[in-house]
Amino acid sequence: MPSSMPSLVPSSFRGLPPVVWTIFAGTIVNRLGYLVTPFLVFFLASRGVTGAETSYVLGALGAGNLLGPAVGGILADRIGRRPTMLIGLIGASAAQGALFLAPGVWTMAAAAMLISAAGSTVSPAAYALLADAVDSERRRRAYALFGWGVNIGTAVAGILGGYLAAQGYWLLFAVDAGSMLVYALVVAVRLPEPRRTKPVTKPEAGTEGSPEPTGDPSDPTGIPERPAGRHDGQKAGRHDGQKDGKKDGQESGQKNGIGYGVVLRDRLALLLLPLFGVQLFVYSLTEVALPLAIHDSGLSPAVYGAMAAVNAVLVVALQPFVTAWLSRFPQLAVQGAGSTLIALGVALTGLADGIAGYAVSVVVWSLGEVVVAGIAAGVVANLAPAHARGRYQGAFSWTWGVARFAALTLGVATYTTLGPSVLWWTALVAGTATSLATVALTARVNARTAHELAA
């Protein structure tokens, strides 16, 4: 950041390197153009696509969100962060045009899947690049800044989208595709590609794949190269607080490959990711079940728009300051508290019978959203060995995709068949239980990250 601007930067985000701020700026530009997906149902209706045919297109859109992160994580580690981001952004931009020009339902579904698959390859690479650029102590702040950019762009896009849709749906596609191309240009011109590390296949005596440090202080990217065989929390071939270096399944020096085996062998990651997934499912109900509840209360769609505005204003206004204040507390304890707030806020939706009631529920889960910002992604980044950060973030992004897909399918099915009260109680119990389970893993996570935090 320019030296003349420090007073304009919230204290929680000061000191972050230029790479982080470039991704933040590019993310705002990209999210300003996030217009087609929110208005997709209306666009399809304008083309005569309704009923079951709409579900085919929306289902394809959801399926792409499951495919993209998995591919993006592998590509980020295999060919690099920047090439993966460029492939995703340019591919999604082209798919926007294909969807607008698609002549039938099945071609629309194919284009919708390509939009979400290509677009969701970007996040694992961006998350991995953020992890490359900062140490473990600052990762939560870097990811919180990234999320803040998403919320700023999305808040403006919500207002912009309504205006553009009234002028013609082609404007939505043009702006959405254009914003992706602008972000791609930023990535190509402004983002350095870190020097990739390779896993070590011959562990030293008494270690589990721990090489000598390979950092190069003359690296022009400004991003430190990290040892490939040593993961966060590993010190001189042993984990702090662990008797066995393989206890959590991190076998950095063996069986690495290019697939997700490195993640699947990490026992701690396999415990945390499902817990985060359930918490993300509960949060995703705010996008799916909340509009259903508002509709069933006999309120207009404008009320849902107002609730979305309340959420956006709270998150954009509070997140920088709350992130700074909460940075003094243990991350997983904060994650647990915030996830409980989200679960409580979602459950309060079931008690609302008017605008005031819905506003209270939105305020509660919005505060939870502010509290948890950046923590889960930061924890996952700290677990990952340097050579597998893309795949760890791919697994985390895939967990996000599964959570949203489950909310769209299981959440809606529960609401419509078993009743709203069952869904609200399920959200409260599941959110609270997984929050407690997450906090219970604090000691194991700290053991894995202690070395880098001390450094």
N, C-alpha and C positions, 0 to 999 in steps of 0.2 A: 504494500500500500504506500502511496506517496507520503512523505514525511509531513506534509502540510495538512493531512487529514486525520491524525490520530484522535483529535477531540471529537470527530464525527463518528468514530467507530465505537460501538458498545464495548465496555471493558472485557466482557467475556470472550470477545473475538480478537482482541489486540494481540499482536505477536505471531499471528498465523502467517505462513509464507505465501508468496505471490501465487503459487500453484493453487492453493485453496481458494483465494479470492477470485482467480480466473474461472475456476469451476463454479463458484457462487454466482458470478456475473453471467456466465453462460447459461446456468440453470434458470435464472430469472428470465432471460430472453426466451429460452426454450418453453418455459411454463406460461409465459405470456401468450404463446400460441397454442396452448392446450385447449382447443376449441371443438374439434370434431367429435371426440368421444362423448363429452357431456351432452351434445346435441344430436348424437347419432340416431336416436329413436325418432326424433322429429324429421331429420333428413330422410330416413328410410320411408317414413309415412308420406313425405312429399313425392317420393318415387313410386308410391303405390305398394310398398312392402309393409304388411301389417300382420298381426297375429303370430301364427307359428313360424312364418318365414322370418320375422324379426328375431325370434329366439335363435334361429340358426346363425344369423350374423353375430348376435351378441355372444352366443356360445363359442363361435370361432374366435372372437375377440378375447374371450377369457382363456381359451386354450393357448393362444399365442403368448399370454403372460406366464404360462407354465413352461413353455418351450424356450423363450428368449433368455431368461436368466441363466438356465443351465448351459446354454451355448455360449453366452457372454462370459461366464466365469472361466470356461475352458480357453476361449479365445484370448481373454485378457492375460492369462498366464502363458499361452502358447505363442501368440504373435505380438502381444504387447497391449498396453492400456489404450494408447492413442489410436492405433489402427482399429481396434474393436469399437471404440466410440464413433469413429468416422463411418465404419460399416453400418452401425446401428442407426445413426442419424440420417445418413444419405439414403439408406434402404427404407426407413420409415417415411422419409419425405417423398420418395418415389411411390410408395404404397398409398400415400394420401391421394395422389393423382389417379392411381389405378382405381381406388374406391369411388372417387367422384365420377369416373368415366365408365365404371363397370355396368354392363348391359343387363345383368340378371342377378338373381339372389345368390347363386352359387359363386359367381365371380365376385360379388360383393363380400361374401363370407371369406373367400380366399384372400382378398385384399385386406379385410379387417384383421385376419390372422397375421398377415405379414406386417401390418402396422404395429400390432402389439408385440409380436415376436422380435422384430427389428428394434423397436423402441426400447424394449426391456432388456436388450443386450447392453445398453449403455450404462445402466446403474452399477452392475458388478465391476466394470472397468473403472468407472469414476470413483467408486468407493475404494477400490484397490489403490488407485492413484493418490487418493487422500491419505490412505494408510502409509503409502511410500513416503509422502511428503512430511509427515509429522511423527513425533514419538508417541508412545502409548498414553502419556499424560495429557497430551493435547488432542487426541483423536476424538474424544467426546465433543469437544468444542468445534472441531472441524466438521464433524457430521451434523452437529446442531446448526451450524451456519449453512450447510448444504440444505437441511430441512427448512430453514428459515427462508432461503431463496425459493424453494418450492412453494411455500405458502404465500410469499409476496407475489410471485408470478401468477399463481392460481387465483388469488383474490382479485387481481386486476382482470384476469382472463374471464372470470365469471361475469363481470360487468361488460367487458368488451364483446363477449360472445353473444349476449342478448341483442346488442345493437347490430352487430354484423349479420346475425341470422335474419333480422328483420329486413336487411338490405339485399340479402341473397345468400344462399348456402355456399355458393362458390367462394365467397369471401372467407368463410371459415376455413375451407381447405387451403386457400392461397396463403393465408396468414399462418396457419399451422405448419404447412410445408416450408414456408419461408423462414419461420423462426428456427426450424431444425437446421436448415442450411446455414443460417447465420451462426448458430452454435457450432456447427461443423467447421466453419471458417475459423472461429475462435480457437477450437481444438487444434486445427492444423497449424495455425500461426503462433499461438501463444502458449500451448501446453507442451512441455518437454516430455520425452519418453524416458523413464528411468532405466538405468542399466539393469537388465534382468540378471538374476542369479540362478544358478543351477543347483539342484539337490546333490548332496555328497553321497556317494555310493559305498565309500569305505570309511566307516566310523573309526575314530581314534580309539586307542586303548582306554577302556573305562568310560567311554562316552557313547551316546546314541546318535551318531551322525553330526558331530559338532566340528565344523571346520574352523580354520583360522579366520579372523575377520578379513573381509575383502573390500572394505570401503575405500573409495578413491577420493581424497579431498579435492582433487583437481577436476572432478566430474563437473562439466559445464551445466548440467541440468539443475544443479542445486538440490537434487533429491538424493539423500544418502542411500548407498547400496547396502542392503542388509544381508547378513549371513544366511545362506540358503538352508543350512542344516540345523540352525538353532532357532527355536521358536521362542516367543515371548514367555518369560518366566523360567527359562532354562539357563542355568549358570554352571559353566565348567562341567558339562556333561551330566548334571543332575538337577531335578526340580527342587526348589525350596519347599520344604514341608512334605516331600514325597520320598518314599524309600525306594521306589522303583521308577526309573525313567520312562517306562512304558505304561505307567499306571493309567493315564488318560488316553492311551492309544496313539500317541504321537510318535511315529516311527519315521523321523525325518530322513534318515539315511537309507531307508529300505522301501522297496515297493512303491515308489512315488508315481511313475508314469505321468500321463497328462489328464487322466480322468478324475473322478470324484472319490476314488479309493482313499486318498489322503484325508478327506473329510469323514468318510464312513468309518475309518479306523480310529477316529478321535472320539473317545467315549464322552469326554466333557462336552464337546460340540453336539454330540447326539442327544445329550440330556438337555442342553440349553435351547437348541433350535425348535424342538416341539413346544417347549414352554413359551418361547417368543411367538410361535405360530398361533397358539391359542389366544394369547393376548392381542395379536394382530387381528384375529378373527373377531374378537369382541369389538375392537375398534372399528373394523370394517362394517359392522352393523349400523354405525352412524350414517353410512352412505346408502344402506340398503333398507333397513327396517324403519329408520326414522321417517322417510317420506311415506312409507306405507301407513305408519301410525297417524301421521298428520292428515293423510287422505281419509282414513277411517274416522277421524274426528270431525269430518265435514269441513275442514279448513282448505283454503285455496293453495295452489302451488306457490303463490307469492310468499306464504308463511314459511315454507321450506327454504325459499330463497333468502328470507330474512334471517332464518336460523343459521344458514351457511355463512351469511355476512357476519353474524355475531361470532361464530367460530373463527373466521378469518381475522377479524379485528383483534380478538383476544390473543390469538397465537402470534400475530405479527407484532403487536404492541408489547407483549410480556416476555416472549421467549428469550431475547438477549439478556434481560435482567435476571430472570429466574435461573437461566443457565449459569450465570456468574455466581449467584447466591448459593445454588445447590452444589457447586463444584467442590465444596469443602466436605461433602458427605460421601460415604461409600456408594459407588455407582449402582450396584445391584439393589441396595436398600432403597435408593431413589427410584429405580425402575419398578420395584415392587409397590412402592407407595403410589406412583403415578398410574400404574396399571390398575390398581385398586380403585383409584378415582375414576378412571375411564369406565370400569365395570359398574361402579355405582351410578355414574351419570347415565349410562345406557339403560340400566335397570329403572332409573327414575322416569324414563320415557313412559313406562307402563302406568305411572301414577298421574301423568299429565292429561288434562282434559280441556286445555285452552292454550292460548299463546304464552301466557305467563309460565305455565307449568313446563311447556317445552323449552322455553328460554332458560329456566333454571337447570334443566337436565343438560342442555347444551353447554352452559357455563361450567358445570361440574366436569363433564368429560373433556372439554376444551382445556381446562386447567391441568387435567391429567396428561393430555397431549403435550402441553408445554413442559411438564415435569420430565417426561421420558425422552424428550428430544435428543437424538444422537447417541443414546446410551447403548441400545442393543447392537447397532452397527459397530460402535467402538469396541464393545466386548468381543464380538466375533472377530474383528480385525486383530485384536490383541492375542487371540488364540491361534491365529494362522501363522505358519512358518512363511518366511518371506517369499519363497518360490511358489506358494499356493494361495496367496492372498486373493487373487481373482476368483478361484474356485470356492473359497470360503465365503466371499461376498456373493458369488453366484448362488450358493446354497441358501444364504440368508435372503436374497432377493426372490429365489424360488419359493421359500417359505412364505414370503409376502404374497406371492401370486396364488399359492394354494389357499392362504387365509381369505383373500378376497373372493376367490372362486367358491370356496365353501360358504362364505356369507351370501353370495348370490344364489347359491343352490340350496344348501342345507338350511341356511338362515331363513330364506323366503319360504321353503317348504314347511319348516317348523311353525312359522308365523301363521301360514294359511291353513294348515291341517290340524296341528295340535293346539293352536291358539297363541295369541301374543304373550299371555302371562308365562307360558312355558319358556318362550324365548328369552324374556327378560330375566326370569329366575336362573336360567341356564347361563346367561351372560354374567350375572352377579357371582354365581358359585364358581364357574370356570375361571373367571378373571381373578377372583380372590385366591382360589386354590393355587393357580399357577404363579401368582405373585409371591405367595409364601414359599413355594418350591424353588423359585428363582433366588430368593434371599438365602435359602438354605444352602445354595451352592457357592456362597460368597468365599468361603475358605479355599475351596478348590480353584476358583478363578483367580483369587489373589496369589495362590502358590504359582500359578502359571505366568502371572504378569509381574511378580515382585522384582525380578532382576531388571527389567527395562524401566519400571517406575523408579527404582533406586538410581539407575543411570541418568 
